[in-house]
Amino acid sequence: NPDFADLVYVFSGGGGQGDWLINGEAWPAVTPSTLSLDQTAILEVRNLSETHHPFHLHGHRFEVLSTDGVAPPFATWADTIDVGIRSTVRLRLVADNPGDWLVHCHLLGHEDNGMMGLLSVE
């Protein structure tokens, strides 16, 4: 679990239309994140809000490195992980699938009200 992150996603907001944010932005007015094809990247997902957010990444899977600094008891691979209230998860991703991929909260009310971003693998 390295002490750096290549990409950071900060979940915040609270309820109203367009109030659920990733990195202070609401879909569709978002700044895409970019990784090079086959790059191994460390992602950090921080939840600053008062509710859980299941972080979901399309087109890839990731290895869970830690939740709030604690490593899982065994290797865990997923495409979705719950990020608890005021929690931080760290993930390792091999960007081996080119294209534009959504990252978002997997709760439909959050996703539909802005909590989506875009990861471009080039």
C-alpha positions in Angstrom: 0.0 0.0 0.0 2.2 2.8 -1.3 2.1 6.3 0.3 0.9 8.0 -2.9 -2.1 8.0 -5.1 -2.2 8.4 -8.9 -5.9 9.3 -8.8 -8.1 10.6 -5.9 -11.9 10.6 -6.0 -13.6 12.6 -3.2 -17.3 11.9 -2.7 -19.3 14.7 -1.1 -22.6 16.4 -1.1 -26.0 15.8 0.2 -29.2 15.2 -1.5 -30.5 18.0 -3.8 -30.5 17.9 -7.6 -26.8 17.9 -8.6 -25.7 18.0 -5.0 -23.9 14.6 -5.1 -20.3 15.3 -6.2 -17.1 13.7 -7.1 -14.1 16.0 -6.7 -16.5 18.9 -6.4 -18.1 18.3 -9.8 -21.5 17.0 -10.8 -22.1 14.9 -13.9 -22.0 15.8 -16.8 -19.8 18.8 -16.1 -16.8 16.7 -15.0 -13.1 16.7 -15.6 -12.1 13.2 -16.9 -9.3 11.4 -15.2 -6.7 9.8 -17.6 -4.5 6.7 -17.3 -2.2 5.2 -19.9 -3.0 1.8 -21.3 -1.5 -0.9 -19.0 -0.6 1.6 -16.3 -0.7 0.3 -12.8 -2.4 3.0 -10.7 -3.2 3.6 -7.1 -6.6 5.1 -6.5 -7.8 6.7 -3.3 -11.5 7.1 -2.7 -12.5 9.4 0.1 -16.1 9.8 1.4 -16.7 13.2 3.1 -20.4 12.8 3.3 -22.8 11.5 5.9 -23.9 8.4 4.0 -22.2 5.3 2.4 -21.2 5.3 -1.2 -20.6 2.1 -3.1 -17.8 3.1 -5.5 -18.2 1.4 -8.9 -15.8 1.4 -11.9 -16.9 0.2 -15.3 -14.6 -1.8 -17.6 -12.1 -2.8 -15.0 -11.6 -4.5 -11.6 -9.3 -3.3 -8.8 -7.5 -4.8 -5.9 -8.5 -3.5 -2.5 -5.3 -2.3 -0.6 -6.9 -0.9 2.5 -9.9 0.7 4.2 -9.0 3.4 6.6 -5.4 2.2 6.6 -6.3 -1.4 7.4 -5.5 -4.1 4.7 -8.0 -6.8 4.0 -7.2 -10.2 5.5 -6.7 -11.7 2.0 -6.4 -10.4 -1.6 -9.7 -8.9 -2.6 -10.6 -8.0 -6.2 -13.8 -6.2 -7.1 -15.4 -3.6 -9.4 -17.5 -2.1 -6.5 -16.6 -1.3 -2.9 -18.6 0.3 -0.2 -16.9 3.5 1.1 -18.3 4.1 4.5 -19.1 7.5 6.1 -15.9 9.5 6.5 -13.9 6.6 5.2 -11.0 6.2 2.7 -10.3 3.2 0.6 -7.1 2.6 -1.4 -7.2 0.5 -4.6 -4.7 -0.8 -7.2 -5.9 -0.8 -10.8 -4.2 -2.1 -13.9 -5.7 0.1 -16.7 -5.7 -2.7 -19.3 -9.0 -1.9 -21.0 -8.8 1.1 -23.3 -11.7 3.6 -23.6 -13.8 5.9 -21.6 -15.2 4.4 -18.4 -17.7 5.7 -15.8 -16.8 5.9 -12.2 -19.8 6.5 -9.9 -21.6 5.9 -6.7 -23.7 2.7 -7.3 -26.8 4.2 -5.5 -29.1 5.3 -8.3 -30.3 8.4 -6.5 -26.7 9.6 -6.0 -25.6 8.6 -9.5 -28.7 10.3 -11.1 -28.0 13.5 -9.1 -24.4 14.1 -10.2 -22.1 11.5 -8.5 -20.5 10.2 -11.7 -17.1 10.8 -13.2 -15.1 9.6 -16.2 -11.9 7.6 -16.4 -10.2 7.6 -19.8 -7.7 4.8 -20.5 -5.5 5.7 -23.5 
